[in-house]
């Protein structure tokens, strides 16, 4: 089910990601939830929720990286 607010995100996401990364996660999750509606669109018999979470984490990892225990924005070099 899509997340209407950042406060509705899973505890792990809220407690580990900075606000901007949470916004990325929420947008990507909600988009994937809509896009991967039917099982034939998902890989490896994954549920709609599993697929949406995977897509959301991948979106976060495009702009953020984990340094020790903290997620930080990647620097463009």
Beta strands, then each sheet from edge to edge (+ up, - down):
strand 1: 64-67
strand 2: 70-73
sheet 1: 1+ 2-
end
